Amino acid sequence: MGIYEHPILQDVINAQWFSKKKKSDGIVFGSAFNPIPDPVIALVFTAVEYAIKQWASGFLVSGSQFSEVDYHDMYKRHVDGLEEWRHFSTRTTQALARH
């Protein structure tokens, strides 16, 4: 399993965009999530990486904000990684985006 196949992707997307049933953005704007756009996947993994860094010591270390200024480079690395991965395995990435 590659990084972009990790089940946390679906967990975060469900929690963020599909948790309010019929009023969820993922339902109201369903066509925007089928397939799931690469920028959304990159944002999810950037947020996950941010959370991991906050807990890296085993304790929550707060103080940093999840902001574009601080995490743009990390987000860009995920966008680039998805692009590379898509060229490596088009069939797999198409299946991933349909989750």
LINPE-V936315 format. One record per residue. N is the residue number from 0. PSI is psi in radians with two decimals (NA if undefined). OMEGA is omega as a letter, one per 20 degrees, with the letter a starting at -180 (NA if undefined). Layout:
# LINPE-V936315
n = (N & N)
psi = (PSI & PSI)
omega = (OMEGA & OMEGA)
This chain:
# LINPE-V936315
n = (0 & 1 & 2 & 3 & 4 & 5 & 6 & 7 & 8 & 9 & 10 & 11 & 12 & 13 & 14 & 15 & 16 & 17 & 18 & 19 & 20 & 21 & 22 & 23 & 24 & 25 & 26 & 27 & 28 & 29 & 30 & 31 & 32 & 33 & 34 & 35 & 36 & 37 & 38 & 39 & 40 & 41 & 42 & 43 & 44 & 45 & 46 & 47 & 48 & 49 & 50 & 51 & 52 & 53 & 54 & 55 & 56 & 57 & 58 & 59 & 60 & 61 & 62 & 63 & 64 & 65 & 66 & 67 & 68 & 69 & 70 & 71 & 72 & 73 & 74 & 75 & 76 & 77 & 78 & 79 & 80 & 81 & 82 & 83 & 84 & 85 & 86 & 87 & 88 & 89 & 90 & 91 & 92 & 93 & 94 & 95 & 96 & 97 & 98)
psi = (2.26 & 2.92 & -0.69 & 0.05 & 0.02 & 2.41 & -0.30 & -0.47 & -0.91 & -0.67 & -0.82 & -0.76 & -0.77 & -0.80 & -0.70 & -0.72 & -0.05 & 0.21 & -0.16 & 0.48 & -2.22 & -0.39 & 0.00 & 2.48 & -0.63 & -0.46 & -0.87 & -0.72 & 0.80 & -0.66 & -0.41 & -0.24 & 0.20 & 1.70 & 2.88 & 2.14 & 2.53 & -0.70 & -0.58 & -0.78 & -0.76 & -0.70 & -0.75 & -0.83 & -0.48 & -0.75 & -0.70 & -0.77 & -0.69 & -0.82 & -0.72 & -0.75 & -0.64 & -0.45 & 0.15 & -0.54 & -0.14 & -0.16 & 2.61 & 2.11 & 1.78 & 3.09 & -0.62 & 2.64 & 2.59 & 1.62 & 2.77 & -0.72 & -0.79 & -0.49 & 0.18 & -0.77 & -0.71 & -0.78 & -0.80 & -0.68 & -0.67 & -0.69 & -0.83 & -0.70 & -0.70 & -0.70 & -0.79 & -0.75 & -0.68 & -0.70 & -0.52 & -0.71 & 1.39 & -0.76 & -0.77 & -0.76 & -0.56 & -0.69 & -0.73 & -0.78 & -0.34 & -0.04 & NA)
omega = (r & a & a & r & a & a & r & r & a & r & a & r & r & a & a & a & a & a & a & r & a & a & a & r & r & r & a & a & a & a & r & a & r & j & r & a & r & r & r & r & r & r & r & a & r & r & r & r & r & a & r & r & a & a & a & a & a & r & r & r & a & r & r & r & r & a & r & a & a & a & r & a & r & r & a & r & r & r & r & r & r & r & r & a & r & r & a & a & a & a & a & a & r & r & r & a & r & a & NA)
